[in-house]
């Protein structure tokens, strides 16, 4: 099943104009198979694509899982001989992700997603990368779409795309594995001996998106191609496809946000109410 994955990814990178000659591409790597495969294909083909590739890892401080993830990312860096930038949440916040979530009374996956997006945006710009690549795959798109329909955030759905153009505040965002299933990346990673951890996040099973993905795996078995046609048809049916809105700068930290103050600054304000200086990094 993994046969042809690399060609399909390259086809999207070139045909979809995800990367161009001279691009500096930062790949956000979690330690898991998908981002490892995205980094692998981009770094191995960097010469012919005419790009520079760097790796970004956000260490969440989740006991057990984060140590395993960090070790996998270090091993990947060695194999790819690419620069690795690590950002440790606990060093900046004085708290690891589980405590931040507990204190804010928020689901860990929600806080994790918010923090990852924030640091990916901010660090790509800070480190001088004009492209940010993530390991999001076809299963992630299916989960995102279904979840948006369940929670009523349907308006967000049209934003899903293998390519989001650069804005003043954000690097171009690309998803090289947009049409690839998780089981395919696993096969490819195993076949190529790509270092990744099978240790899954302890909070993952609490997430409805995880259950949706499992259900779609079963549908795909009964009807191969179901996931791809689901995503294609939803995107085709949605109004507003291709519309992009430029984010504004957070009044406190300058990060991209849709409001006046970004979610991360609001989280910090709640955590450190009274003793915390806003915008402190
Ligand atoms: Zn902010």
Boltz pocket constraint, residues with backbone or C-beta under 6 A from the ligand:
constraints:
  - pocket:
      binder: B
      contacts: [[A, 250], [A, 251], [A, 252], [A, 253], [A, 254], [A, 255], [A, 261], [A, 262], [A, 263], [A, 264], [A, 265], [A, 266]]
      max_distance: 6.0
